[in-house]
Amino acid sequence: MNEVKEALRSVEQRYKLFQQQQFTFIAALEHCRDNAHDKIRPIATIGQVQNYMEHHCSSSTYRRILLMFLDICTELARLCLRFEALHVGTPVTNNLLDKCKMLVSQSNDLSGLRAKYPHDVVNHLSCNEARNHYGGVVSLIPLVLDLMKEWVMHSEKLPRKTLQHVSEADYSGPPARTQLWGQQPRCRLQARDKHRGKEQQSSKPPWRPPGGRL
């Protein structure tokens, strides 16, 4: 638990640096939307931001801030896997984790998200920007961080024996952004099999979230 809490704090620190550059982030998205001739639809998915960075960004400064956003999203997805591997879960923690996984998926529509008090990211946008274009994308990370901190709070109340050690060797590097949910961690399978009183089934096919490939 201490390892995942430290990893979460590390992501929070990166997000604080990103938040200080929100105006640059919005300018980068404006730049990409201009280049893509895509000025009508809002920024709706993480995949859209990645497509902008890869195909419609001609500024190294803007590429850096877009990449920072995408890297934080990748680390949040990686944290979801680590959380899932830590213990079997309860209805409350599993619900929180499912929300996190949905939010950080490449194709999830985040255009309707709005982070509220104590977060002020939406307040730093003009009314038109917040309503029509960027309110969702700037709300994504703070909302996921809130859910993850709530997951940790509930998990710390569980009996110690239900927690499983998470080996750093199982997480040697962040997954590719387009393959965040390709495989289920081995320790998660072991915990689930032990919990259900079944023999470990090493040939079980990879887990994928509801709705198919993200």
Secondary structure as UniProt FT lines:
FT   HELIX           2..19
FT   TURN            20..21
FT   HELIX           22..35
FT   TURN            36..37
FT   HELIX           46..55
FT   HELIX           60..86
FT   HELIX           91..103
FT   TURN            106..107
FT   TURN            111..112
FT   TURN            117..118
FT   TURN            121..124
FT   HELIX           127..129
FT   HELIX           130..134
FT   HELIX           135..155
FT   TURN            156..157
FT   HELIX           160..162
FT   HELIX           168..171
FT   HELIX           177..179
FT   TURN            180..181
FT   HELIX           186..196
FT   TURN            202..203
FT   TURN            210..211
//
